[in-house]
Amino acid sequence: MTDQTTEEPTTRRGAAVESNRRIDSAVMNAISRVHVQRGVWRMLVLTVLAFAIFTAAKPRVFLNPLNLQNIAIAAPEIGLLALAIMLTMLTGGIDLSVVAIANLTAITISTLYTSVAAGNAGLAEGMAPLIVLVGLAVGALGGYINGLLVSRVGITPILATLGTMQIFNGIAITWTGGKTLYGAPEMLVNFGRTVVAGIPALFLVLVAAAIVLAIVINKTALGATILLQGANPVAAKFSGIRTGRTLTSTYIMSGLLAGLAGILFVSRNPTASADYGSSYVLLVIVIAVLGGTNPNGGFGTVLGVVLATLTLQIVSSGFNIIRLTSYDYAIAQGAILIIIMVIDQVTSRHRRRNVPKISNALATPTE
């Protein structure tokens, strides 16, 4: 009789704890969704606001079809790099080597093409698809190396990718002798100039990549494990998820996106160099965070990142039109990043204070 009365309170406490855990999880998931939706709406408002400000300032110049087309041509390579950063941020990491990987991809394509073209121009054009695939493989290899350092060796992502960024940059400088390489497959050059219904084909590449990435993150088992890895690494580990494989796959996909950006580099301008886009690293981090990605991992939105890319490209174009310098734009990037992170930290702390009260109140067993 005594054992039975002892077991009943224990059972009730266990049920209450389990109920509390489930409610906690549900509340946190709901908060994550609210954060993502808020990030998208915030970016949509900022995009419209930036467009309206520069339209009002210089309507004839800003609304010129050529200027709008230039925005759409410049945005894709930056957007792809920002999506690569966002993807690694979802796991609670970061990839500082994306620009270096993109440059290695571009250098690979340009070198292979010019080497073959020196002997047989027709053969070089015929091999163009294979050359592009080799360049993309270089991007995947760079991501794989990052993934191994983070998942297998256990190096902190920011330090691992800072190291590989330096290595990849060094390889690129040694490879090119510090000079700009000229030459790219005519297939890529023509594609970079193609316009479909008034929209540059390069921008359509960004849209297609964003759709595929959104499907992977939101509709696949890999996407679910990536989000869980960032939201709660301990829970991911004890849930039987192979965190090493998840992290490696994430960085490979990041490398592929960076490689695709490198392909766009040579499509937009048939040259390649080790220092192209040297200012992009800060820019794509700003875009990822501005687009609603949590730097600590767990949630983010592809649409938010695409909108953030367009917003900062609009601002860049607007700054050029009203004759502000690139230094002013750099200051604006840093200021935007700090402001957004401060706002997110304040709101996150407010939510964390309220969540335990809500979940504990809901989980309290009734008599």
N, C-alpha and C positions, 0 to 999 in steps of 0.2 A: 504493500500500500504506500509505504514511504517512497519507494523507488518510482512509482507511478507519478506521485505528486511532484517529485524532483524533475522528472522528465518533461512534464507538461510545460512548466515555465521555460525550461531550456529550449523546447521545441518552438514555443511562442517567440522567444528572443531570436532564435535562428531564422524564423519566418520573417520577423520584423527587420532583421539585418538584411536578408535577401531582398525584401520588398524595398527597403531604403536604397540598396545598391541599384536595383532596376530603375527606380524613380530618378535617382541621381543621374544615371546614364541617359534616361529619356529627356530629362531637363537640359543636360549639357548638349545633347544632340539638337534639341530644339533651339538652344541659344546659338549653336554653330550655324544652323540654317538661317536664323534671323540675322546673324553677322554677315553671312554671304549675301543675302538679299539686300541688306543695308548697303554693303559695299558696291553692289551693282547699281542700285539707285543713286548712291552718292556719285559714282563715276558718270552715270548718265546725265545727272544735273551739271556736273563740272564740265563735261564735254559740250553740252548745249551752251553753258555760260561762256566758256572760252570762245566758242564759235561766234556767239552773239557779240562779245566785246570787240574782237578784232574785225568783225564785219562792220560794226558801228564806227570803228576807228578809221579803217581804210577799205570801204566797201568795194570800190572798183578794182583795187589790187588784190584784196583777199579773196573775193568771189570770182576772180578770173579763173576760167576753167583750167588753164595751165598751172596755176598755183594749187588748186584743189587736186589736180592730178599728181603734182609733185609730192603732196602730202601722202597720197595713196601709194606712191612708189617708194618713198622713204620709210614708211611705217612698217612694212612686212619684216625686214631683216631685224629691226629692233624688237618687233612684237614676238618673233620666234625666239629670240634670246631671252626675252622677259618670260615667256611661257616655260622655257627651260629652267630658269631660276625659280619660277613659281612651283614647278613640279618637285624640285629638290627641297624647297621650303615646306612643302606639305608633309615631308617626313621629319621636319625639324632640323634640316640641314641647309646647305647652300652650295652653289657651284660657281666659284669665282673664275673658273677657267673657260667659260662658255665662249668668250670673244676669242681667246687664243685657239680654241678648238675650231671655231669658224674660220679663222685665218689659215690654220693648217689645211683645212679642207679646200679652201680657195687656192692656196699655193700648190697643193697636190694636183688639182684639176688643171691649173695653168701650166705646171711643169710637164705633166704627162702629155697634154695636148701639144704643146710647142715642141717637145722632144720627138713625137711621132710625126708632126706636121713638117718638121725639118727634112724628113726623108720622103714623106708621101702625104701631101695635104688631104687628098681624097680619103686615104685610109684613116687619117686622124678624125675627119668628120664622121666617117662610118663607125669609128670606135667611141664616138662621143657619149652614147648612153652608158657604155662600160666604164669610161673615164669618170663620169658623174657618180656611178655606183661605187667606184673605188674611193672617191672623195667622201661619199657618205659613210663608207666603211671606216675611214679615218676618224670621222666624228664619233661613230659608235665605239671604236677602240679607245679613244680618249675618255669617253664616258665610262667604259668598262674598267679602265685603270683607276679612275676616281672611285668607282664603286668598290673595287677590291680594297683600296686604301681605307675607305670608310667602314665597310662591312666586315672585312676579314682581318685587317691589321688593327682596326679600331681607332684610327686617327680621327680627331675632331674634324668635321667636314670643312670648316672655314680654313683650318691649317692645311689639310690635305689638298684642297683645291687651290689654295694660295701657292703651295709648292708646285703642283702640276702646271699652274698658270705660268710660273716662272720657267719651268722646264720646256713647256710647249712654245713659249715665246723665244726661248734660247734656241730651240731647234729651228724655228721659223727664220730667225735672224741668220743662223749659220747656213741654212739651206739657201736663202736668197742673197746672202752676202750683204744684207741690209738694204738691198735695192728693191725697187718695184718691178714685178714681173708683168710682162704684157702678153696677151694672147689667151683666148678662150674659145671653146667650140662655138661655131656659128649658130648651132641649135640653141644654146643658152642665150647668146646675144640677141637673137631674134625673139626668143621668148620674153626677154626682159623688156622688149619694145612693144610687145603685143598688148592690145587693148580690146576688151570684150564688152560691148554695150557701154562704152565710155569708162569702164573700170579696168585699170591695169591688171594684167595677168598675175603680176607679182603679189598684188593684194589678194587675189583669189586663192593663191597658195597659202597665205596666212589664214584666211577664212577656213579653208579645207583642213589645215593642220589643227586649228582651234577646235573644229567640230570633232575630229578624230580623238584629240586629247580629252575633250569633255566626255565623250562616250567611254573612253578607257577609265577615266577617274570615277565617273558616276554610275556606270553600268556593268563593270567587270569586277571579278574577284580581286584582281591585282590592284585596281583602284581602291577597293574597300580596305585592303591591307595597307596600302600607302597612307590612307587617311588615319587608320588606326595606329600605325607606327608613329605618326606625328602627334596624334591626340594623346596617346598613352603607351609609350614604348614598353613599359613593364607589363601592362595587360596584353600587349601584342605578343610579347615573349612567352608568357604563360598561357596564351590561348592556343599554342601549338603552331603559330604562324612562323614560317622560316624567314625571320627578319633579315638575315644576311642576303638571301635571294631577293627579297623585296627591295632592299637598298641598292643592290647591284643592278637590278632591272630598272630602278628609278634613274640611276645615273647613266645607264646606257641610253634610255629614252631622252634624257637631257642632252647627251652627246649627239644623238641623232637630230634633235631639234637644232642644236648649234651647227651641226654639219649642213643641215638644210639652209640655215641662215648663210653659211659660207657659200653655198651654191648660188644663193640670191646675190651675194656680194659680186660674183663674177658675171652674173646675168645682168645686173644693173650697170656695171662698168667692167669691161673685160681686162681687169688688172688684178693683181694680188700682191699684198705686202704684209710684213710681220707686224706693222704698227697700225693697220687699218682699224678704225673704231676703238681707239685707245680710251676714249671717254665714255664708251658704251657701258662699262661695268657698273659704274654708279647709276647711270640712267636706267638700266634694266632692273636694278634693285629697287629704285624709286618707283618704277612702273608696277612691279610685282606687289609691293606693299600698298601703293596707292590703289591698286585694283582690288584690294580686300584680302590679300593673302596674309595669313598670320605667320610672322617670322619664326614663331616657336613651334609651328606645325599644327596639323589637324584640320584646317579648313582654308579654302580659297576658292576663287571662281575664275574660270577661263574667260567668260564674258567680261568680267571686271577688268582683267588684265588687257584684253583687246581694247576696251574703252579707254583705259588709262594710256595705252600706247597712242591712240588717236588724239587724246587730250594733250599730251606733251608734244606731239608733232604739230598740233594746231598752235600751241604756245610758241614752239620754236619758229614756225613760219611767221606767226604774228610778230615776234620779237624782231625778226629780220625785216619785216615790212615797216615797222616803226623805228627801225635803225638802232635797236639796242644790240649790244655786243654779245659774243658767245660767253664772255665772262659773266655778264648779267644773267644769261640763261643758266649757267652753272650754279650761280648763287640761288636762283629760283628753284632748281632741282633739289639742292640740299635743304632749302627752307621748307619745301613741300614735304620732303621725306620726314624731317624732324617734326613738323606740325602734325602730320597724319599719325606718326608713331606715338606722340604725346596724347593725342585724342584717343587712340586705340587703347593705350595703357590705362588711361583714366576710366574709360568705359568698362574695360575688362575687370579692373579692380572692383568697380561698383557691382558688376554682375556676380563676381566671385563672392562678394559679401552677402548677396541676396540669395544665391542658389542654395547654400546649406540650410538657411532658414526655411526656404520653401520645401526642400526635399525632406527635411526632418519633420516638418509639420505634417506633410502628407503621409509620411511613413509611420507616424506614431500609432501604435496599435490601440484600438478602442476596447473598452471593457465590455 
